[in-house]
Amino acid sequence: MALTILDIAAANGVKERDDGSITAGAFEDLGLPFFAGCQCCGAQLAPYNAYPSRAGFIRCRHCVGEIGFETVAEFDDYCAR
């Protein structure tokens, strides 16, 4: 399954608050979106269902297909280019 924005944030040390939430600012500090829309179908997305793609855009689970990232290292390598 492809990697979500939430997976990437967690791998970069974002912690849940006592109530289980994560602030939008925590994502912003990492340069990750908190709200997004799917490049293909326009679905509204949050970190748990937003998938970065090799197309350079966020996509939903149904539209990310084969161009999603499987690991955080793969995502980081792509971003370093």
matplotlib code that plots the C-alpha trace (Angstrom):
import matplotlib.pyplot as plt

x = [0.0, 1.2, 2.5, 0.3, 1.2, 0.4, 3.0, 5.6, 4.9, 5.0, 8.4, 9.7, 8.8, 5.3, 3.7, 0.0, -1.2, -2.7, -6.2, -4.8, -4.8, -2.0, -2.0, -1.9, 1.2, 3.1, 2.6, 3.4, 6.7, 7.7, 6.5, 3.6, 0.0, -2.7, -5.6, -5.2, -7.3, -6.7, -5.0, -7.2, -10.7, -10.7, -11.5, -10.9, -8.0, -6.5, -3.1, -4.5, -5.9, -3.6, -0.9, 2.0, 2.8, 5.7, 3.7, 4.5, 0.9, -1.3, -3.7, -6.4, -6.1, -8.0, -6.0, -2.5, -2.0, 1.5, 3.1, 2.8, 5.7, 6.1, 8.7, 9.7, 13.2, 11.8, 9.8, 12.8, 15.0, 12.4, 12.2, 16.0, 16.1]
y = [0.0, 3.5, 5.8, 8.6, 12.1, 10.8, 8.0, 10.4, 12.8, 10.0, 8.8, 12.3, 12.4, 14.0, 13.0, 12.9, 15.2, 13.8, 13.8, 11.9, 14.8, 16.2, 19.9, 21.3, 23.2, 20.0, 19.0, 22.6, 22.5, 19.4, 21.1, 18.6, 19.5, 19.1, 19.6, 18.7, 17.7, 14.8, 15.8, 13.5, 13.4, 16.4, 14.5, 16.4, 14.8, 14.9, 13.4, 9.9, 9.5, 11.8, 10.0, 11.9, 10.7, 10.8, 13.1, 15.8, 16.0, 14.6, 11.9, 9.8, 6.0, 5.2, 7.5, 7.1, 3.8, 2.7, 6.2, 6.3, 5.8, 2.6, 3.8, 7.1, 6.6, 6.4, 9.6, 11.4, 10.4, 11.7, 15.0, 15.4, 15.6]
z = [0.0, -0.8, 1.8, 3.3, 4.4, 8.0, 7.6, 6.5, 9.4, 11.9, 10.5, 10.9, 14.6, 14.7, 18.0, 18.9, 21.6, 24.8, 23.1, 20.1, 17.7, 15.7, 14.9, 11.4, 12.4, 13.1, 9.4, 8.2, 10.2, 8.1, 4.8, 4.5, 3.7, 6.2, 3.7, 0.1, -3.0, -5.3, -8.5, -10.5, -9.0, -6.7, -3.5, -0.3, 1.6, 5.0, 6.2, 6.7, 3.2, 1.1, -0.9, -2.4, -6.0, -8.3, -10.5, -7.8, -6.6, -3.9, -4.9, -3.2, -2.6, -5.7, -8.0, -6.7, -8.5, -9.2, -8.8, -5.0, -2.6, -0.7, 1.9, 3.6, 2.2, -1.3, -0.7, 0.8, -2.2, -4.6, -2.7, -2.6, -6.4]

ax = plt.figure().add_subplot(projection="3d")
ax.plot(x, y, z, "-o")
ax.set_aspect("equal")
plt.show()
